[in-house]
Amino acid sequence: MVTGATLILVAVAVAEAVVAESVGVWTGATLVVLAVTATLVTRAGDRSLPAMMPPLAFLMAALAGTLVLRPPSASTSWTSQALVLLQMLGRNAAWVVGATLIAVVLASIGHVHDRRVARRAMGR
């Protein structure tokens, strides 16, 4: 699920970079939706994995978006590519932090629920 969510996010970032010439709102909103969905559909033993997905997935999406917005050429340096990437990450930090916090809260609630269900099952 986490790999699929990351690939979807990269695709949205590339599409947004092509259409809007930036990576921002659509990619950020998709990140939040994917973080919630991944946390809710992941099986009980793996609930913590989607909580780690948002920062890593957005980094991959930002890298892909940077390559679309500023393709490497003779006139661009690694420094300018890195600067574009850092600016993109900085502008979208709220999306990443928000999606991560939501995923952590949902995963924590899921863990508590799983423990209660396990206690009830053992009590019988």
Stockholm file with secondary structure:
# STOCKHOLM 1.0

chainA/1-124         MVTGATLILVAVAVAEAVVAESVGVWTGATLVVLAVTATLVTRAGDRSLPAMMPPLAFLMAALAGTLVLRPPSASTSWTSQALVLLQMLGRNAAWVVGATLIAVVLASIGHVHDRRVARRAMGR
#=GR chainA/1-124 SS CHHHHHHHHHHHHHHHHHHHSSCSHHHHHHHHHHHHHHHHHSCGGGTTHHHHHHHHHHHHHHHHHHHHHSCCCTTCCHHHHHHHHHHHHHHTHHHHHHHHHHHHHHHHHHHHHHHHHHHHHHHC
#=GC SS_cons         CHHHHHHHHHHHHHHHHHHHSSCSHHHHHHHHHHHHHHHHHSCGGGTTHHHHHHHHHHHHHHHHHHHHHSCCCTTCCHHHHHHHHHHHHHHTHHHHHHHHHHHHHHHHHHHHHHHHHHHHHHHC
//
